[in-house]
Amino acid sequence: MTTGQFAYFQKRIVPIEEARVSVMTNAFNYGTAVFGGMRAYWNETDEQLFVVRPREHFQRLIQSAGLLHADLGHSPDSLTEILLELLRRENYRTNVYIRPLIYAASERIGVHFQDLEFDLAIFTLPSGQYIENDEGSHVCFSSWSRIQDNTIPARGKIAGAYVNSALIRTDALNAGYDDALVLNTDGHIAEGSVANFMMVRDGVVITPPVSANILEGITRRTLIELLRNDLGVTVTEREIDRTEIYIADEAFLCGTGLQIAAITRVEHRPIGRGTMGPITQQLRQLYFDVVHGRSAAYRHWLAPVYSHTIATESEAGSIKERAADGASESVADAIPTIQS
Ligand SMILES: Cc1ncc(COP(=O)(O)O)c(C=O)c1O
């Protein structure tokens, strides 16, 4: 896997090879960690790398950690500063996927949170696409149910809970689908394995509410704002029956890693005309403009990594060759897919 050269680990930036934990680490044994999945997009014209909504992502990370009784005393701003420093060290000139973790670092066996020490780690990697087929994905309904709020809260990005996502996604891929939709235990659509769900009926975008056992996605929140404010589309948050998708005009999955993936078939039934619909198309265009920093109105959502024009590749010397937007197939092949 192509990773960055550095990680933030045990309160400092270290070479990635030095960021290692013991087999006795509590998080390794019990999944007692929370994580984030963030992206930064490279803007070639501005020679700038933009991190998308870092404060919102770190706010959710802090809240997720709170669910595990963990408080490192960081604010979204202090975490953003650490991340920007790490990205500057990498000197990336390509899109980047970012993985922050707050994990139970104590080397201790025992399933309780009392006196457990947590620590922060962040690593980054040049980013790839999540779903190969993001302009026309074919999904199924998973036979697994989404975890419930009173088992492991889905609103927190809790490492151990991602076994649920892995089961959902593995079975979908084994059955030849691009991904799966998962129902909550009430039988309503919750989300995809690692992304939120939206569909269009009669020009209205409908998405499950935050109380439907979903992760409270930052992309979901972003798209709701873009749909309402820029595209003039009504967005309704309500429970969605399974069969509503069969009669929907459009449907898509959204998340940081996956971005916006049009769903064009569900278990061999076409959605709408069986191709990406107009609202999905417009929204994708707008979203990519916003996250690449091409929309002045939404620059405040982005944190620029470089204060001025960054070093050229020759000046940077040791920078590994990175794949950029529109990279050739052979380079793109070397880029790992994003796991959640
Ligand atoms: C289960 C799940 N739902 C939704 C999302 C989308 O969240 P976000 O838009 O914050 O990336 C993710 C992203 O990782 C996820 O894992």
The ligand as an SDF file (V2000), in Angstrom:
LIG
                    3D

 16 16  0  0  0  0  0  0  0  0999 V2000
  -20.9290    3.8670    7.9870 C   0  0  0  0  0  0  0  0  0  0  0  0
  -20.6370    5.1710    7.3350 C   0  0  0  0  0  0  0  0  0  0  0  0
  -21.6610    5.9780    6.9880 N   0  0  0  0  0  0  0  0  0  0  0  0
  -21.4640    7.1690    6.3930 C   0  0  0  0  0  0  0  0  0  0  0  0
  -20.1940    7.6160    6.0970 C   0  0  0  0  0  0  0  0  0  0  0  0
  -19.9960    8.9600    5.4710 C   0  0  0  0  0  0  0  0  0  0  0  0
  -19.4940    9.8690    6.4160 O   0  0  0  0  0  0  0  0  0  0  0  0
  -18.6270   11.1310    5.9850 P   0  0  0  0  0  0  0  0  0  0  0  0
  -19.4130   11.8500    4.9670 O   0  0  0  0  0  0  0  0  0  0  0  0
  -18.4510   11.9040    7.2240 O   0  0  0  0  0  0  0  0  0  0  0  0
  -17.3600   10.6070    5.4290 O   0  0  0  0  0  0  0  0  0  0  0  0
  -19.1030    6.8240    6.4310 C   0  0  0  0  0  0  0  0  0  0  0  0
  -17.7550    7.3070    6.1240 C   0  0  0  0  0  0  0  0  0  0  0  0
  -16.7630    6.8320    6.4770 O   0  0  0  0  0  0  0  0  0  0  0  0
  -19.3140    5.5820    7.0700 C   0  0  0  0  0  0  0  0  0  0  0  0
  -18.2930    4.7970    7.4270 O   0  0  0  0  0  0  0  0  0  0  0  0
  1  2  1  0
  2  3  1  0
  2 15  2  0
  3  4  2  0
  4  5  1  0
  5  6  1  0
  5 12  2  0
  6  7  1  0
  7  8  1  0
  8  9  2  0
  8 10  1  0
  8 11  1  0
 12 13  1  0
 12 15  1  0
 13 14  2  0
 15 16  1  0
M  END
$$$$
